[in-house]
Amino acid sequence: MSMTIRHALPDDLDRITEIYHDAVLNGTASYELEPPSRDEMGERYVSLTDAGYPYLVAERDGVVLGYAYAGPFRARPAYRFIVEDSIYVAPDAKGSGIGKALMQALIDESTVLGFRQIVAVIGDGHADSASVKLHEKLGFHHTGRMEGSGYKHGRWLDTVFMQLALNGGATLPPDPGSMPERRFVARGGRG
């Protein structure tokens, strides 16, 4: 059966929570040590979607196999044109192209919304990391490494930063019609 990428719905949150629970307990992509509750995951979802950020799921045969979202990189308004991506795939679906499809859809949506940069902050970002390789395939370039920045599962982990320019990146002035700029102006800001 074919896979569908679509916007996440509140009904997807049980499965999203399950996927993230596994990533926290068994992986190193997230530096959380205790899986958040379903209520906490719901609050995070609402916070992002109410602010207009894309939150996507990959579904096959009615089962969510992975999810990805973009959110603010930092809170200060000068950062409003950059988003940070997050992506998690169910353990039994890894290596099947779901991550790539989700990330491409997330890049496409972030581009349409008018963002200028998308950044990946990759936990355990060694050169052979599936996440590093995925971001490289999609055109991200390496922009930094924080050595030994996390400690999980009995070892020190490096954090890798990767970045992809969207909509001309820093070569053009902000688009006044972009989502981040419209939201900023609506709050009384001036660029």
Accessible surface in RSA format (square Angstrom, percent):
REM  Atomic radii and reference values for relative SASA: ProtOr
REM  Chains: A
REM  Algorithm: Lee & Richards
REM  Probe-radius: 1.40
REM  Slices: 20
REM RES _ NUM      All-atoms   Total-Side   Main-Chain    Non-polar    All polar
REM                ABS   REL    ABS   REL    ABS   REL    ABS   REL    ABS   REL
RES MET A   1   185.41  96.0 119.63  79.2  65.79 156.6 101.81  86.6  83.60 110.8
RES SER A   2    94.71  80.0  73.41  98.0  21.31  49.1  51.09 108.8  43.63  61.1
RES MET A   3    57.03  29.5  29.57  19.6  27.46  65.4  29.57  25.1  27.46  36.4
RES THR A   4    67.10  47.7  62.72  63.6   4.37  10.4  39.23  52.7  27.86  42.1
RES ILE A   5    52.26  29.7  25.53  19.0  26.72  64.4  25.53  18.4  26.72  72.5
RES ARG A   6    60.78  25.5  52.83  26.9   7.95  18.9  48.15  65.8  12.63   7.7
RES HIS A   7   103.94  56.8  99.23  69.0   4.71  12.1  69.76  71.9  34.18  39.8
RES ALA A   8     5.55   5.1   0.00   0.0   5.55  12.6   0.00   0.0   5.55  14.7
RES LEU A   9    92.28  51.4  92.28  66.0   0.00   0.0  92.28  64.8   0.00   0.0
RES PRO A  10    78.39  57.1  77.00  70.2   1.39   5.0  77.37  63.9   1.02   6.3
RES ASP A  11   135.26  94.7 106.80 106.3  28.46  67.3  33.70  79.3 101.56 101.3
RES ASP A  12    11.72   8.2   9.74   9.7   1.98   4.7   1.98   4.7   9.74   9.7
RES LEU A  13     5.71   3.2   5.71   4.1   0.00   0.0   5.71   4.0   0.00   0.0
RES ASP A  14    98.84  69.2  90.53  90.1   8.31  19.6  33.79  79.5  65.04  64.9
RES ARG A  15    55.43  23.3  52.66  26.8   2.78   6.6  31.13  42.5  24.31  14.7
RES ILE A  16     0.00   0.0   0.00   0.0   0.00   0.0   0.00   0.0   0.00   0.0
RES THR A  17    19.42  13.8  18.91  19.2   0.51   1.2  18.91  25.4   0.51   0.8
RES GLU A  18   100.76  57.8  92.82  70.2   7.94  18.9  40.39  78.1  60.37  49.3
RES ILE A  19     3.51   2.0   0.88   0.7   2.63   6.3   2.15   1.5   1.36   3.7
RES TYR A  20    14.70   6.9  14.70   8.4   0.00   0.0   6.49   4.9   8.21  10.1
RES HIS A  21    79.78  43.6  79.04  54.9   0.73   1.9  53.83  55.5  25.94  30.2
RES ASP A  22    37.42  26.2  35.82  35.6   1.61   3.8  13.18  31.0  24.24  24.2
RES ALA A  23    15.22  14.0  11.55  17.8   3.67   8.3  15.08  21.2   0.14   0.4
RES VAL A  24     1.35   0.9   0.00   0.0   1.35   3.3   0.00   0.0   1.35   3.7
RES LEU A  25    80.27  44.7  67.58  48.3  12.68  31.9  68.88  48.4  11.39  30.6
RES ASN A  26   106.16  73.2  75.30  72.8  30.87  74.3  26.82  64.6  79.34  76.7
RES GLY A  27    24.39  30.1   0.00   N/A  24.39  30.1  24.10  66.1   0.29   0.6
RES THR A  28    21.60  15.4  18.53  18.8   3.06   7.3   5.95   8.0  15.64  23.6
RES ALA A  29    55.66  51.2  40.16  62.0  15.50  35.3  40.86  57.5  14.81  39.2
RES SER A  30     7.29   6.2   2.85   3.8   4.45  10.2   5.04  10.7   2.26   3.2
RES TYR A  31    77.80  36.3  55.81  31.8  21.99  57.2  57.05  42.9  20.75  25.6
RES GLU A  32    54.75  31.4  47.35  35.8   7.39  17.6  35.61  68.9  19.14  15.6
RES LEU A  33   110.95  61.8  94.44  67.6  16.51  41.5  94.92  66.7  16.03  43.1
RES GLU A  34   134.97  77.5 127.61  96.5   7.36  17.5  57.49 111.2  77.47  63.3
RES PRO A  35    30.80  22.5  11.94  10.9  18.87  68.6  11.94   9.9  18.87 117.3
RES PRO A  36    17.19  12.5   3.33   3.0  13.86  50.4  12.77  10.5   4.42  27.5
RES SER A  37    68.30  57.7  51.50  68.7  16.80  38.7  53.32 113.5  14.99  21.0
RES ARG A  38    94.67  39.7  89.65  45.7   5.02  12.0  40.66  55.6  54.01  32.7
RES ASP A  39   105.45  73.9  99.76  99.3   5.69  13.5  26.24  61.8  79.21  79.0
RES GLU A  40    62.32  35.8  60.16  45.5   2.17   5.2  19.60  37.9  42.73  34.9
RES MET A  41     7.77   4.0   7.51   5.0   0.26   0.6   7.51   6.4   0.26   0.3
RES GLY A  42     9.19  11.3   0.00   N/A   9.19  11.3   9.19  25.2   0.00   0.0
RES GLU A  43   113.62  65.2 104.51  79.1   9.10  21.7  45.75  88.5  67.87  55.4
RES ARG A  44    82.68  34.7  77.62  39.6   5.06  12.0  44.22  60.4  38.46  23.3
RES TYR A  45    16.07   7.5  16.07   9.1   0.00   0.0   5.34   4.0  10.73  13.2
RES VAL A  46    73.88  48.6  73.81  66.8   0.06   0.2  73.88  64.2   0.00   0.0
RES SER A  47    73.82  62.4  58.52  78.1  15.29  35.2  31.90  67.9  41.92  58.7
RES LEU A  48    22.11  12.3  21.91  15.7   0.21   0.5  22.11  15.5   0.00   0.0
RES THR A  49    45.16  32.1  28.59  29.0  16.58  39.5  24.04  32.3  21.12  31.9
RES ASP A  50   119.60  83.8  82.03  81.6  37.57  88.8  31.55  74.2  88.05  87.8
RES ALA A  51    31.19  28.7  19.18  29.6  12.01  27.3  27.68  39.0   3.52   9.3
RES GLY A  52    35.78  44.1   0.00   N/A  35.78  44.1  28.51  78.2   7.27  16.3
RES TYR A  53    20.91   9.8  14.57   8.3   6.34  16.5   4.18   3.1  16.73  20.6
RES PRO A  54     5.18   3.8   0.10   0.1   5.08  18.5   5.18   4.3   0.00   0.0
RES TYR A  55     7.23   3.4   4.40   2.5   2.83   7.4   1.35   1.0   5.88   7.2
RES LEU A  56     2.36   1.3   2.36   1.7   0.00   0.0   2.36   1.7   0.00   0.0
RES VAL A  57     0.00   0.0   0.00   0.0   0.00   0.0   0.00   0.0   0.00   0.0
RES ALA A  58     0.00   0.0   0.00   0.0   0.00   0.0   0.00   0.0   0.00   0.0
RES GLU A  59    37.08  21.3  36.09  27.3   0.99   2.4   2.35   4.5  34.73  28.4
RES ARG A  60    73.58  30.9  70.18  35.8   3.41   8.1  23.89  32.6  49.70  30.1
RES ASP A  61   100.30  70.3  60.71  60.4  39.59  93.6  41.55  97.8  58.76  58.6
RES GLY A  62    63.26  78.0   0.00   N/A  63.26  78.0  28.15  77.2  35.12  78.6
RES VAL A  63    73.00  48.0  69.73  63.1   3.27   7.9  73.00  63.4   0.00   0.0
RES VAL A  64     8.06   5.3   5.90   5.3   2.16   5.2   5.90   5.1   2.16   5.8
RES LEU A  65    20.73  11.5  20.73  14.8   0.00   0.0  20.73  14.6   0.00   0.0
RES GLY A  66     0.00   0.0   0.00   N/A   0.00   0.0   0.00   0.0   0.00   0.0
RES TYR A  67     1.43   0.7   1.43   0.8   0.00   0.0   0.07   0.1   1.36   1.7
RES ALA A  68     0.00   0.0   0.00   0.0   0.00   0.0   0.00   0.0   0.00   0.0
RES TYR A  69    52.10  24.3  52.10  29.6   0.00   0.0  18.23  13.7  33.87  41.7
RES ALA A  70     0.00   0.0   0.00   0.0   0.00   0.0   0.00   0.0   0.00   0.0
RES GLY A  71     5.78   7.1   0.00   N/A   5.78   7.1   5.71  15.7   0.07   0.2
RES PRO A  72    71.66  52.2  54.89  50.0  16.77  61.0  56.29  46.5  15.37  95.5
RES PHE A  73    52.61  26.3  37.88  23.5  14.74  38.3  37.88  23.0  14.74  42.2
RES ARG A  74   124.72  52.4 110.93  56.5  13.79  32.8  28.06  38.4  96.66  58.6
RES ALA A  75   104.50  96.1  66.79 103.1  37.72  85.8  73.90 104.1  30.60  81.1
RES ARG A  76   163.62  68.7 160.25  81.7   3.37   8.0  53.96  73.7 109.66  66.5
RES PRO A  77    76.93  56.1  70.66  64.4   6.27  22.8  76.93  63.5   0.00   0.0
RES ALA A  78    91.71  84.3  64.10  98.9  27.61  62.8  68.50  96.5  23.21  61.5
RES TYR A  79    79.65  37.2  75.37  42.9   4.28  11.1  45.26  34.0  34.40  42.4
RES ARG A  80    38.21  16.0  26.93  13.7  11.28  26.9  21.23  29.0  16.98  10.3
RES PHE A  81    29.29  14.7  28.96  17.9   0.33   0.9  29.00  17.6   0.29   0.8
RES ILE A  82    28.23  16.1  26.02  19.4   2.21   5.3  26.02  18.7   2.21   6.0
RES VAL A  83     0.10   0.1   0.10   0.1   0.00   0.0   0.10   0.1   0.00   0.0
RES GLU A  84    47.93  27.5  46.48  35.2   1.45   3.5   7.05  13.6  40.88  33.4
RES ASP A  85     8.47   5.9   2.78   2.8   5.69  13.5   0.00   0.0   8.47   8.5
RES SER A  86    23.76  20.1  17.93  23.9   5.83  13.4   6.64  14.1  17.11  24.0
RES ILE A  87    29.03  16.5  14.83  11.0  14.20  34.2  14.83  10.7  14.20  38.5
RES TYR A  88    29.99  14.0  26.28  15.0   3.70   9.6  12.05   9.1  17.93  22.1
RES VAL A  89    23.19  15.3  15.13  13.7   8.06  19.4  15.13  13.1   8.06  21.9
RES ALA A  90     0.23   0.2   0.23   0.4   0.00   0.0   0.23   0.3   0.00   0.0
RES PRO A  91    73.30  53.4  56.37  51.4  16.93  61.6  57.29  47.3  16.02  99.5
RES ASP A  92   124.88  87.5  82.50  82.1  42.38 100.2  51.22 120.5  73.66  73.5
RES ALA A  93     8.06   7.4   3.14   4.8   4.92  11.2   7.70  10.8   0.36   1.0
RES LYS A  94   130.83  63.8 105.28  64.6  25.55  60.8  63.49  57.1  67.34  71.7
RES GLY A  95    89.98 111.0   0.00   N/A  89.98 111.0  42.69 117.2  47.29 105.9
RES SER A  96    61.99  52.4  29.73  39.7  32.25  74.3  40.76  86.8  21.23  29.7
RES GLY A  97    42.16  52.0   0.00   N/A  42.16  52.0  31.94  87.6  10.22  22.9
RES ILE A  98     0.88   0.5   0.25   0.2   0.63   1.5   0.25   0.2   0.63   1.7
RES GLY A  99    13.87  17.1   0.00   N/A  13.87  17.1   8.87  24.3   5.00  11.2
RES LYS A 100   106.60  52.0 104.44  64.1   2.16   5.2  52.27  47.0  54.33  57.9
RES ALA A 101    30.09  27.7  18.87  29.1  11.21  25.5  26.95  37.9   3.14   8.3
RES LEU A 102     0.00   0.0   0.00   0.0   0.00   0.0   0.00   0.0   0.00   0.0
RES MET A 103     0.00   0.0   0.00   0.0   0.00   0.0   0.00   0.0   0.00   0.0
RES GLN A 104    72.79  40.7  72.79  53.2   0.00   0.0  36.43  77.5  36.36  27.6
RES ALA A 105    22.28  20.5  17.66  27.3   4.62  10.5  21.57  30.4   0.71   1.9
RES LEU A 106     0.00   0.0   0.00   0.0   0.00   0.0   0.00   0.0   0.00   0.0
RES ILE A 107    12.91   7.3  12.91   9.6   0.00   0.0  12.91   9.3   0.00   0.0
RES ASP A 108    71.60  50.2  68.70  68.4   2.91   6.9  26.90  63.3  44.71  44.6
RES GLU A 109    48.69  28.0  46.64  35.3   2.04   4.9  20.89  40.4  27.80  22.7
RES SER A 110     0.00   0.0   0.00   0.0   0.00   0.0   0.00   0.0   0.00   0.0
RES THR A 111    46.51  33.1  42.86  43.4   3.65   8.7  38.86  52.2   7.65  11.6
RES VAL A 112   131.06  86.2 100.40  90.9  30.67  73.9 108.05  93.9  23.01  62.4
RES LEU A 113    43.55  24.3  40.02  28.6   3.53   8.9  42.91  30.1   0.64   1.7
RES GLY A 114     9.58  11.8   0.00   N/A   9.58  11.8   8.83  24.2   0.75   1.7
RES PHE A 115     0.95   0.5   0.95   0.6   0.00   0.0   0.95   0.6   0.00   0.0
RES ARG A 116    22.63   9.5  22.63  11.5   0.00   0.0  11.11  15.2  11.53   7.0
RES GLN A 117    29.07  16.3  29.07  21.2   0.00   0.0  15.07  32.1  14.00  10.6
RES ILE A 118     0.00   0.0   0.00   0.0   0.00   0.0   0.00   0.0   0.00   0.0
RES VAL A 119     5.67   3.7   5.67   5.1   0.00   0.0   5.67   4.9   0.00   0.0
RES ALA A 120     0.99   0.9   0.81   1.2   0.18   0.4   0.99   1.4   0.00   0.0
RES VAL A 121    50.13  33.0  28.59  25.9  21.54  51.9  28.59  24.8  21.54  58.4
RES ILE A 122     9.42   5.4   6.24   4.7   3.18   7.7   9.42   6.8   0.00   0.0
RES GLY A 123     8.08  10.0   0.00   N/A   8.08  10.0   2.37   6.5   5.71  12.8
RES ASP A 124    16.15  11.3  14.05  14.0   2.10   5.0   2.22   5.2  13.93  13.9
RES GLY A 125     0.93   1.1   0.00   N/A   0.93   1.1   0.00   0.0   0.93   2.1
RES HIS A 126    88.58  48.4  84.37  58.6   4.21  10.8  63.45  65.4  25.13  29.2
RES ALA A 127    73.90  67.9  63.27  97.6  10.63  24.2  67.19  94.6   6.71  17.8
RES ASP A 128   109.75  76.9  92.03  91.6  17.72  41.9  23.51  55.3  86.24  86.0
RES SER A 129    12.49  10.6   8.80  11.7   3.69   8.5   5.85  12.5   6.63   9.3
RES ALA A 130    87.40  80.4  69.19 106.8  18.20  41.4  76.05 107.1  11.34  30.0
RES SER A 131    32.18  27.2  26.35  35.2   5.84  13.5  23.43  49.9   8.75  12.3
RES VAL A 132     0.68   0.5   0.68   0.6   0.00   0.0   0.68   0.6   0.00   0.0
RES LYS A 133    92.06  44.9  91.33  56.0   0.74   1.8  54.18  48.8  37.88  40.4
RES LEU A 134    26.59  14.8  24.20  17.3   2.39   6.0  26.07  18.3   0.52   1.4
RES HIS A 135     2.06   1.1   2.06   1.4   0.00   0.0   2.06   2.1   0.00   0.0
RES GLU A 136    75.81  43.5  60.17  45.5  15.64  37.2  25.11  48.6  50.70  41.4
RES LYS A 137   152.45  74.4 114.21  70.1  38.24  91.0  68.05  61.3  84.40  89.9
RES LEU A 138    21.56  12.0   5.82   4.2  15.73  39.6   9.92   7.0  11.63  31.3
RES GLY A 139    46.61  57.5   0.00   N/A  46.61  57.5  31.06  85.2  15.54  34.8
RES PHE A 140     9.03   4.5   0.00   0.0   9.03  23.5   0.00   0.0   9.03  25.8
RES HIS A 141   102.56  56.1  99.28  69.0   3.28   8.4  75.00  77.3  27.56  32.1
RES HIS A 142    90.46  49.4  68.82  47.8  21.64  55.3  58.50  60.3  31.96  37.2
RES THR A 143    67.48  48.0  26.48  26.8  41.00  97.7  32.72  43.9  34.76  52.5
RES GLY A 144    32.27  39.8   0.00   N/A  32.27  39.8  28.50  78.2   3.77   8.4
RES ARG A 145   105.69  44.4  74.37  37.9  31.32  74.6  29.32  40.1  76.37  46.3
RES MET A 146    96.50  50.0  91.70  60.7   4.80  11.4  67.70  57.6  28.80  38.2
RES GLU A 147   140.42  80.6 113.69  86.0  26.73  63.6  33.97  65.7 106.45  86.9
RES GLY A 148    31.49  38.8   0.00   N/A  31.49  38.8  15.67  43.0  15.81  35.4
RES SER A 149    46.75  39.5   8.53  11.4  38.21  88.0  17.70  37.7  29.05  40.7
RES GLY A 150     8.31  10.2   0.00   N/A   8.31  10.2   8.31  22.8   0.00   0.0
RES TYR A 151   121.42  56.7 101.88  58.0  19.54  50.8  70.86  53.3  50.56  62.3
RES LYS A 152     9.02   4.4   5.73   3.5   3.29   7.8   9.02   8.1   0.00   0.0
RES HIS A 153    99.63  54.5  57.75  40.1  41.88 107.1  52.90  54.5  46.73  54.4
RES GLY A 154    59.66  73.6   0.00   N/A  59.66  73.6  25.78  70.7  33.88  75.9
RES ARG A 155   113.10  47.5 109.54  55.8   3.56   8.5  53.35  72.9  59.75  36.2
RES TRP A 156   170.83  68.6 150.90  73.0  19.93  46.8 126.67  67.5  44.16  71.6
RES LEU A 157     1.32   0.7   0.04   0.0   1.29   3.2   1.32   0.9   0.00   0.0
RES ASP A 158    44.29  31.0  41.02  40.8   3.27   7.7   5.85  13.8  38.44  38.3
RES THR A 159     7.16   5.1   7.16   7.3   0.00   0.0   5.74   7.7   1.41   2.1
RES VAL A 160     0.94   0.6   0.94   0.9   0.00   0.0   0.94   0.8   0.00   0.0
RES PHE A 161    44.78  22.4  44.78  27.7   0.00   0.0  44.78  27.1   0.00   0.0
RES MET A 162     0.00   0.0   0.00   0.0   0.00   0.0   0.00   0.0   0.00   0.0
RES GLN A 163    44.43  24.8  44.43  32.5   0.00   0.0   0.31   0.7  44.12  33.5
RES LEU A 164    29.87  16.6  29.41  21.0   0.46   1.2  29.87  21.0   0.00   0.0
RES ALA A 165    58.14  53.5  40.15  62.0  17.99  40.9  40.25  56.7  17.89  47.4
RES LEU A 166     9.08   5.1   4.55   3.3   4.53  11.4   9.08   6.4   0.00   0.0
RES ASN A 167    57.05  39.3  32.53  31.4  24.53  59.1  26.48  63.7  30.57  29.5
RES GLY A 168    39.27  48.4   0.00   N/A  39.27  48.4  25.55  70.1  13.72  30.7
RES GLY A 169     2.64   3.3   0.00   N/A   2.64   3.3   1.49   4.1   1.16   2.6
RES ALA A 170    99.52  91.5  60.24  93.0  39.28  89.4  69.37  97.7  30.15  79.9
RES THR A 171   115.97  82.5  82.19  83.3  33.78  80.5  82.46 110.8  33.51  50.7
RES LEU A 172   103.17  57.5  91.99  65.8  11.18  28.1  94.92  66.7   8.25  22.2
RES PRO A 173   103.73  75.6  91.76  83.6  11.96  43.5  99.19  81.9   4.53  28.2
RES PRO A 174    67.22  49.0  55.39  50.5  11.83  43.0  56.03  46.3  11.20  69.6
RES ASP A 175    71.24  49.9  66.18  65.9   5.06  12.0  20.98  49.4  50.26  50.1
RES PRO A 176   108.46  79.0  97.10  88.5  11.36  41.3  98.42  81.3  10.04  62.4
RES GLY A 177    42.07  51.9   0.00   N/A  42.07  51.9  29.66  81.4  12.41  27.8
RES SER A 178     5.12   4.3   0.16   0.2   4.97  11.4   5.12  10.9   0.00   0.0
RES MET A 179    16.62   8.6  15.81  10.5   0.82   1.9  15.54  13.2   1.09   1.4
RES PRO A 180     1.17   0.9   0.00   0.0   1.17   4.3   0.00   0.0   1.17   7.3
RES GLU A 181    20.77  11.9  20.77  15.7   0.00   0.0   2.57   5.0  18.20  14.9
RES ARG A 182   132.83  55.8 124.61  63.5   8.22  19.6  58.11  79.4  74.73  45.3
RES ARG A 183    44.72  18.8  38.50  19.6   6.22  14.8  32.27  44.1  12.46   7.6
RES PHE A 184    31.35  15.7  28.25  17.5   3.09   8.0  31.00  18.8   0.34   1.0
RES VAL A 185    85.75  56.4  77.59  70.2   8.16  19.7  77.59  67.4   8.16  22.1
RES ALA A 186    91.46  84.1  47.04  72.6  44.42 101.0  59.59  83.9  31.87  84.4
RES ARG A 187   177.54  74.5 138.79  70.8  38.74  92.2  63.08  86.2 114.45  69.4
RES GLY A 188    63.81  78.7   0.00   N/A  63.81  78.7  36.78 100.9  27.03  60.5
RES GLY A 189    19.19  23.7   0.00   N/A  19.19  23.7  13.52  37.1   5.67  12.7
RES ARG A 190   223.80  94.0 194.26  99.0  29.53  70.3  77.78 106.3 146.02  88.5
RES GLY A 191    94.15 116.1   0.00   N/A  94.15 116.1  37.60 103.2  56.55 126.7
END  Absolute sums over single chains surface
CHAIN  1 A    10025.8       7609.2       2416.6       5742.7       4283.1
END  Absolute sums over all chains
TOTAL         10025.8       7609.2       2416.6       5742.7       4283.1
